[in-house]
Structure formats: C-alpha cells, structure tokens
Amino acid sequence: MALTRVKFNDNVTINGNVGVSTSSFNSKLEVKGPGANGTVRVIPASTNAEASIGYYQETAGSNMTSRWVAGVGGWGHTNQFVIGNSDTAKLKISTAGHVLMPYQPAFRANAKTGQTYGTGWQKVIYENSVTTRGTGYNSTTSTFTAPVDGWYQFNCQWTATSNTDNDGTLSLWINNSASDLAGTSSMPDTGPNYEGHVVSGACYLAANDYVAPWRYSSVTNTTRTAAPYGGWFSGFLIG
C-alpha cells in the first residue's frame, strides 16, 4: 500500500535516503515536483515572519559554529531575500531585483588641502572627510589594503597650484611599486595656475595587496585649497 500523506508530531530519524515523488534517488533527500510554483515550499508560521533554510558546517565536533541562513524576511527584512550569518544579513535582494551588499568594502577621502609637494615622486595625502565601509582605507598613509582577493575599482583626482609650466603625472601604485601601476594620468600645466589629473580604472588585487596615489612633477606644487578643493581618492570591491 502506498502512503499518500504522512504527519509527524515529533522528531523523526531516518537512517536511509528519502525520495518524494521519485523512486530513483542518490542523495539523502530528493524531491521531484511539477515545478510550476516551486518544488519545495518554506512558509512562515505567521504573517511577515521569516521563512528560511539554515546551512551548517561541521567544525571541531559542533555543527553550530559555522552556519549560514538563506530565505525571505530574515533579520526583519520583510519581503526581501537575504543571506547572512552571525545574526546579520550579508546580502539582500528586494522584490524589485535590487541587490544590496552592505559589507562590500568601499571608501572615499578628500585631498589634504594646502599640502606642498617637492620634485620627483611623492605620495598624495587624502585624509579629509573620510567615508569608509570596512577597515581597508588608512587615511594617514592614503593607502587602501584589499581584505580579500578580487577586482577593485579606483578613482582618483588631484588639483594643484604651480608657479611654472610643467608636465606632472598622477599614478596609482600597487604594493608601493611604480612598475605595477593601476593607472596613470598626465596633464601639462598651461601657465602659473592650476594643474589637474584624473585616474580611474580597475585592477585585480590579492588579499593584503595595497594601493596608494603617487604624483610626479619636475617642480614644487601645492594641493589646491579653493573649491572644489584638491580632489578625492575612492575605491570599492567589484567582486
């Protein structure tokens, strides 16, 4: 006799594989369904409550030390699909399809105004109005250190005053090396006024690689102090 409905009111242990609507299966649990509205449904017990599945990894004899949760409504995010751990949503998808990654590292810092730089290569200081997500950017050294392997986007702009015509260069150095540039911008000065540079581009960084802006000039110049000030340095993890 085939069972069409089984109801359990307590914990159940099954030592073999289980198949639902299928007689050929190799996994611990396999479900075959029509697929029109989802083969397996996870439904909350109350309105707007969480409906999710937990994933646990066996670690040092405990399956509770490494866990992820994926589902709808987790951590109070009504109608959003979320993935998270440690009681925090790490990725959120809205019903409109917007993907939010609130822990992706990112930063923006404005140049230190009135800073004078001599001839040759010198690091440009970006330490004002610093906004960061994560701990990757050091405003004292104007250096971003990658927390994980991946592709990163950087944008850098610098404006300076100069007392003579010159051809300056702004570059993003990886691991303090001029031979491994993330990008270079050169713009000749047209007189004793302002000299501007912009660098923008993506590069691959391994974890703990670092990026900083460097400028080269044949003369001494000073970061612009008047609006829109001396520029900015920003970056973020693409993925």
Secondary structure, DSSP 8 states (H G I E B T S, - for coil): ---S----SS-----S-EEES-S---SSEEE----SS-SS----SSTT--EEEEEEEEETTEEEEEEEEEEESGGG-TT-EEEEETTEEEEEE-TT--EE-TTS-EEEEEE-TT-EE-SEEEE--EEEEEEEESS-EETTTTEEE-SSSEEEEEEEEEEEEESS--EEEEEEEETTEEEEEEEEEEEE--SSSEEEEEEEEEEEE-TT-EEEEEEEESS-EEE--STTTTEEEEEEE--
